Amino acid sequence: MSECVIPTLTSMEVVESKSVLPDGWKADLSNLKGLDLTQPVLELMRRTTSRLPQDVIDALVKGRDAEEEGSRAFNTLNDMVRNILLADGNVTPLCQDTGTVIFFVRHPYGLSQRAAKKQIRAAVVQATKNVWLRPNCVEAISGKNTGTNMDPFHEGHPVLHFEEWDRPEIEIAVMLKGGGCENVGAQYRLPDATIGAGRDIKGVRKCIIDAVVKAQGQGCSPGILGVAIGGDRVTSYEKSKELILRKLGTAHADPKMDAFEKEVTNDLNTLGIGPMGYGGNTTALGVHVEEMYRHPASFFVSISYMCWSSRRRVMTISSTGEVSFD
């Protein structure tokens, strides 16, 4: 019988002691043009690759404890928890596939996006040299690997989304999206006669269930799903990925959509697919849904699937220069 692993992460004092930022480091947001984000983004990468968010850990433990002790599902989830502790303690990647690196940057007026892009890319190169990231950026046709995680010509990787806002602080969120879970994402155009899905919430539910059934544990379940209803083919997929940044267990602002998310998650966990497709009660850790406006002729449902190793983290640089990580 497997030992039931208790998920106790290293203390924040230990995490801080390994920081690449000097003690007492502060940013000068009064001089946005001279601000260098390279080191704080590098620290963000260090923490993201090796330390899973607490809400994801809690969901995995809850799923494990709902499985029959000694079953394949229980042992698989228990090994996931064991892996979490090893990665955290040794500051090593949670998974050998450190994924596509996706940033969402929100900043006040005055920050140079060109300069910030250059600095973030430099941090990704250094994180790759430090072996916190696997070099995952290859030329599409030849498969030639740059070795740096850089797309040198079109700057398509890492992926960067910028948004100027009216708040004084800078917020940088990063997501490491593994290739396996990316492969089982899906986009549906409704109505879809093949699955009997019409242009309504019942049709959306059928799309979600169909995508997870087709995945059959691929993409490293239990998964977290971001689901965008509406938009166009591009904005719908972008929104579905952004939804994965939302913490598990946070309620949707719309009570009806909140109830739908919970209902669909429960439905998915009755499919018997289980962790890694081994069977069991834990197929999905959560479903996050957002409705968008659309063209009257189009009705897209875009589903982004995130693996159990949901590596995401948000760094905030306050108006007074302090850095915090959530």
Buried (B, 14 or more C-beta within 10 A) or exposed (E): EBEEBEBEBBEEEEBEEEBBBEEEBEBEBEEBEEBBBBBBBBBBBBBBBBBBBEBBBBBBBBBBEBBEEEBBBBBBBBBBBBBBBEBBEEBEBBBEBBBBBBBBBBBBEEBBEEBBBBBBBBBBBBBBEBEBBBBBBBEEEEEEEBEBBBBEEEEEBBBBEEEEEEEEBBBBBBBBBBEBBBEBBBBBEBBBEEBEBBBEBEBBBBBBBBBBEEBEBBBBBBBBBBBBBBBBEEBBBBBBBBBBBBBBEEEBEEEEBBEBBBEBBEBBBEBEBBBBBBBBBBBBBBBBBBBBEBEEEBBBBBBBBBBBBBBBBBBBBBEEBEBEBE
